């Protein structure tokens, strides 16, 4: 016999799955709670035990997608194999965007209309760029020019990755998403000097793990 907690979790899962289907089929603006509970096969009141409205259901779907991407990024990154880690991380991001493109595109649409989703979009971008800068600092980015600020560069990389991927899935291109991921990976690795790290490793030079360093302090304004 399933426990109450397990039944609640299953109901929430069904409601979120149904909400995603209804948003895709009817459009977010036309979707109703009645549509969602009917698709989920649950009582109308059960929806409000988990979500205050359809906005909260979409936010939950987006939070789950963001959390999954963050876990993948942390799992794929290895400080001693930065070039391979960049390639795996970029490819996984592009693949994951494709798997959840309906959610990411909904986030873009709602961000221009509702402050709550604009805030969520901003937080997601900061999460993405934050993960990139932490990865760069963990390997000391040997090819990074001293004049470049890691935080600014991380934001540039994050914008390159997110905007290029979004365009790839929205527009008809002559190249594949895999080719896009390869190009972005190459640009990142060359900019950061990771290709030199890989070459040294192949020549039998074992990289040493860098000591933690403090992030550059921003000047007072």
ChimeraX attribute file (.defattr): number of C-alpha atoms within 10 A of each C-alpha:
attribute: neighborCount
match mode: 1-to-1
recipient: residues
	/A:1	5
	/A:2	8
	/A:3	8
	/A:4	9
	/A:5	9
	/A:6	11
	/A:7	12
	/A:8	15
	/A:9	13
	/A:10	13
	/A:11	20
	/A:12	19
	/A:13	14
	/A:14	18
	/A:15	25
	/A:16	23
	/A:17	16
	/A:18	19
	/A:19	25
	/A:20	20
	/A:21	18
	/A:22	20
	/A:23	21
	/A:24	14
	/A:25	11
	/A:26	12
	/A:27	13
	/A:28	18
	/A:29	9
	/A:30	10
	/A:31	18
	/A:32	16
	/A:33	18
	/A:34	14
	/A:35	17
	/A:36	25
	/A:37	22
	/A:38	13
	/A:39	16
	/A:40	21
	/A:41	12
	/A:42	15
	/A:43	11
	/A:44	15
	/A:45	11
	/A:46	14
	/A:47	22
	/A:48	12
	/A:49	11
	/A:50	16
	/A:51	17
	/A:52	10
	/A:53	12
	/A:54	20
	/A:55	15
	/A:56	13
	/A:57	22
	/A:58	21
	/A:59	17
	/A:60	14
	/A:61	18
	/A:62	21
	/A:63	14
	/A:64	12
	/A:65	17
	/A:66	17
	/A:67	12
	/A:68	12
	/A:69	18
	/A:70	16
	/A:71	10
	/A:72	16
	/A:73	21
	/A:74	13
	/A:75	11
	/A:76	16
	/A:77	18
	/A:78	15
	/A:79	19
	/A:80	18
	/A:81	15
	/A:82	23
	/A:83	24
	/A:84	19
	/A:85	22
	/A:86	26
	/A:87	21
	/A:88	18
	/A:89	22
	/A:90	24
	/A:91	20
	/A:92	18
	/A:93	20
	/A:94	22
	/A:95	16
	/A:96	16
	/A:97	20
	/A:98	17
	/A:99	12
	/A:100	13
	/A:101	17
	/A:102	14
	/A:103	20
	/A:104	18
	/A:105	15
	/A:106	17
	/A:107	19
	/A:108	14
	/A:109	14
	/A:110	18
	/A:111	17
	/A:112	10
	/A:113	10
	/A:114	12
	/A:115	11
	/A:116	13
	/A:117	21
	/A:118	17
	/A:119	12
	/A:120	16
	/A:121	18
	/A:122	12
	/A:123	12
	/A:124	17
	/A:125	16
	/A:126	15
	/A:127	14
	/A:128	22
	/A:129	21
	/A:130	16
	/A:131	16
	/A:132	22
	/A:133	21
	/A:134	15
	/A:135	21
	/A:136	22
	/A:137	19
	/A:138	18
	/A:139	22
	/A:140	20
	/A:141	19
	/A:142	16
	/A:143	15
	/A:144	17
	/A:145	12
	/A:146	8
	/A:147	6
	/A:148	9
	/A:149	14
	/A:150	21
	/A:151	18
	/A:152	12
	/A:153	18
	/A:154	22
	/A:155	18
	/A:156	12
	/A:157	19
	/A:158	21
	/A:159	15
	/A:160	13
	/A:161	19
	/A:162	16
	/A:163	11
	/A:164	17
	/A:165	22
	/A:166	18
	/A:167	11
	/A:168	18
	/A:169	16
	/A:170	11
	/A:171	8
	/A:172	9
	/A:173	10
	/A:174	7
	/A:175	9
	/A:176	12
	/A:177	18
	/A:178	13
	/A:179	11
	/A:180	18
	/A:181	24
	/A:182	16
	/A:183	14
	/A:184	19
	/A:185	22
	/A:186	17
	/A:187	13
	/A:188	19
	/A:189	23
	/A:190	14
	/A:191	16
	/A:192	21
	/A:193	19
	/A:194	26
	/A:195	19
	/A:196	15
	/A:197	23
	/A:198	20
	/A:199	11
	/A:200	13
	/A:201	14
	/A:202	10
	/A:203	9
	/A:204	9
	/A:205	11
	/A:206	12
	/A:207	14
	/A:208	9
	/A:209	11
	/A:210	12
	/A:211	10
	/A:212	10
	/A:213	9
	/A:214	7
	/A:215	12
	/A:216	9
	/A:217	6
	/A:218	7
	/A:219	5
	/A:220	4
	/A:221	3
